[in-house]
Amino acid sequence: MRNGLYLGGVQLPFVSSLRVYLPRETYTPEQFNYLQGRLDAGQNAVTVDAQELADSLGRVSRTSANPLPTPAADRVRVFQASEGSALLYAPNQVVARSISATTELLSGPMAQLAKLVVPDAEWDRHLERMETAPVPGATVQTRTSTWGIPFSWFTLVHANDRMEVVEANGRILTVRIQVPLPLAVERAGRTLKMLAEMAPDLDLFEELDDLHGWLDAFSDDGVVELDYGPVANRVHPDDSPSDVHDGLQCLADGDLTGAAAAYRRLARRWMPIRQLARAN
C-alpha cells in the first residue's frame, strides 16, 4: 500500500473480479438508498480498491475470533460508459458473499479447520446481526478469483472491447475491460452451444454454463467488467482472450493441434502465477 494504492505486494494474493454494473431502476428504493449511503464523495475505482484492501487487512488483524465483515465494509462502485450516459452501480456485497462462502466452507471437507477460524458461537452471532442488516441487492453482482483468472471469463471479452489501464509509480495496478451485458451473455451462450456439441466433457463447459446462467439473470441495461486486479502488472498486455477464442475456434473446426497450441500459450502464461499460491 502506497499513497492509498495497492501495488501488488507478494505477500498478498492476487485477486481478480468479474462484476456486473446495473442501473438505478434495478434496485428497490430501500436498496438504492443503502447504495447511496455507501458512496463517498470524490471516490473512484482505485480508491474503492484501496478501501477494500484496507478493510480486508483490518479484518484479518482483529484480536477477536471473527474475521467476517460487517455492513460497514460494503462499498459501491459507479460506472459511466461516457459523459451523459446513465450511471451504473456495483455493490461489492462483501457481507452476502462472505456468508455464502463461509456456509460452503463450514459444510465442506475443511469444516473442522474452518471452525477454528470462525467458531460456532461467533458464526451464530454474526448471522443474528445480519438478519436485520440492509440488503444492497437481491443477487450477488461480483465474483472473485485468486491467483489467476478463470478461462471462462475470457470468453466474455474481446481485444477491441472498452479497456482501462490503471498505472501508478511505473506499475500497472489493474486492467479493466467492460462489455455490455447482452453482448457478454450472447458470447457466453454461443460458446456454450459450441462446447455442448464438440466437447461437453471439458471443465470449461461446466464453468461457462454456470457463468452464463448467472449473467443471464441480470438486466439487459447492465455492463460486465473483467477487473484483472494486481495480476495485471505481470501479464499486461495480455493475449489470453485471443488465445481462448482461437483455441475454441480451432476446436470447433476440428483442429486439435491448434487448440492444444492455444492451451499451451495460456498455460505458460498463467501456470507460474497460480503456482505462487503454494510459494513460501
N, C-alpha and C positions, 0 to 999 in steps of 0.2 A: 504494500500500500504506500503510495507516494502522492502527496497533494490530493488525497481522496481518490486516487486511481489505482486499481489493482493491476500490477504489471506482470502477473504470471509467476509468482514465486513457486519454486519447485516443490516446496513442502505442502502445497495445497493442490487438490485435484483440479484438473481442467474440467469445467462444467459448460456444456453446450445446451442450448434451449431451442425448442420449437414451440412458438406461441401463436395464438390467434387473437387478433385485434377485432373488436366488434363495435358497431355504432351505438350511440346512446339509447336508441329505441329498443335495443335488445334487452335492456335491463328494466326491472320494475323501478318505480320511483324510490322505494326503500333501498334497493341495491345501488342505484345511481347516487343517491345521497351519501351512501357509505363510500363509494369510489371517490366522490369529490372531497370527502373528508380525509382521504389518504394522499391527495395530491399536494405537493409542496410548491410554493411559488418559485419560479425560475428553475425547476427541475428539468433535466434532460435524461436521455437514455443512459449516459455514462454515470451521472450522479446517482441514478437509481441502482445501477450495477454496484457502485461503491457502497451505497446504503445496505444493499442486500448482503454483501460480503461482511460488512461490519456487524450486521445483525447475526449472521451465522457464527462469526468468531465469538461474539458475545454469548451465544447460547452454549457453545462447547466449552467455554471457560467459566460457566456458572459453578458456584460452590454447591448448589442443590443437585439432586439426582435426576432432575427433569430437564432434558435439553430441548424439549419441544417448544415451538414458537407460540406466541400469543398474538391476538389481533393487532397489537402494536407493531408487529413485523410485517403486516400486509402493506405492500407497495403497489402502485398502479403506474403503468407506462401509458403514454399517449403517443399516437402515431398520426401524422398528417402527410398524405402522399404528395401534396402540392399545395401552394398557397391558395386559400379559398376553398379547398376541399374539406369534407367533413372530418371531424376529429373521431378517432377510433381508440378504444380503451382495452387494455390487457392487464387485469389484476393478477398479481403473482399467486394469490390464493395459497400462500405458504402454509396456513393452518390446515386447510382442507387437504392439501397434498401430503402434509406430514401425518395427518390422521390416517389417511388411506395407506401410506407406506408403512406406518408403524403397525397397523392392523394386520397387514400382509406379513410383516416380519414376525409378529408375535404368534402367528398361526402357522408359520413355516418351520423348516428344519433348523433354523437358527433361533428358535423361540427361547431356549434356555439362556443363550448369550444375550439376547435382546432384553430379557427381564433383568439382567444385571445393569443394563444401561437405563432402562425405564422400568422400575419396579411396579408391581401391580397396583400398589396404593397410589403412586404418583400418576399412573396411567388413568386410574378411575377418577382421580381428582381433576385431571386435565379434561376428560370427557365431560364431566359435570360442568366445568366452566364453559366449555364450548357449546353446550346445549342452548345457552342464551346469547351466544355471540352472533353478530350480524353475518349474513352470508353474502359475499360480494359477487356471486354468480352461481347459477344452478349447475353449470358444467365446468369442469376444470379446463382452463384455457392454455395451460402451459405444460409441456413435457420436457424433461431434462435427461441428459446423458453425461456420464463422467468418463473421462479418458477416451474420448473419441465420439464420432457422430455415426449413428446407425445408417447403413447404406440405404435403407428405405427412405430416409429423409431426403436424400439426394434426388430421388425420383420426382420430387415436387418442384425442383428448381432447374433453371437453365442458365447458361453463361450470360445471356443477354437480359436477364431479369434485373430489376432495380436492386442496386447494391450500395451499401455504405461501408467504407473502410475507416475505422476509427484508430487514429495513431496518437501517440504521445511519447515524448522523450526518445524518439528513434525506434519505438517498438509499436507493433500492431496490437492494440488492445482487444479488438474484435472485428469481425466482418459480419454484416447483417444483410440478408437477402430477403426482399419482400415480394410476395406473389399474391394477386387477387385470389380469394378463397375459391370461387368457382373454377378457376383455372387449375389450382392445385388439386382440387377434387377430381377434375377431368383427367389430369395427368396420372393421378394415382389409379383411377378407375381403368384407364386404358392399359396401363402396365399390369394391373391386376388381372385383367381379362387375358392378356397375352400369356402371363405366367400360368394361369389356370389351364390353358391349352397346351403349353410347352413344357412347363416344369413345376407342377403343383407340389412337388416334394421339397422344393427349396425352402430354407428358413425364411428367405426374403418374402415368399408368398404369404406366409402366416403373419409376418411383421406388417406387410403392406395392407393386408386385409383388415387388421386391427386399426392401422393408421387411417385408412380410407373411411372406415365406419366412424371414427372419432371426428374427422373433419367434416363429414357429410351431415353431422348433427347441428352444425352452426349456420348462422345467417349467411345468405349469399352476398351480403354487403361487407363481409369481413375481409381481412388480409392475413395471410400466413407469413410468419417471419422465421427464417432459419438464422439463429444467432450462434456463431461459432464460439464466442467467448474467447478466453486467453489462448486456446489452442491455435487460433488463427495466426499467431506470431510464428508458429512452427510450420504451417502448411500453406499460407498465402504467398503467391497466387495458387489457388487450389483447382486442380483439374478433376476432382472427384465426381462432380455432377456429370461432366462429359464422359468420364470413364464408366460410370454406372449406366448412362444411356447407351454408350457404344456397346458395352457388354450385353445389355438387354436386346439391342438391335441384332447383334451377332447371334444371340440365342434364338431370336425369332426367325432369323434367316437360316438357321441350322449350321452356322459357322462356329463350331465348338472351340476351334483353335483361337479364333478372335475373341470369343467370350472368356476363355481361360487367360489370354494375354491381358485383357482389361482387368480381370480379377487380380492378376499378379501385380499390376500397377497400383491398384488400390491397397493390396496387402503390404507392399513395400512402403507405402506412404503412412499407413495407419498402424501397422503392427508395432513399430518402435514406440509409438505414443501409448498404445494400450499396454505395452509391457512396463511402462512407468508405474502402473498401478501396483506392481509387485516389486518395484525397486526400493532399496533402502534409502 
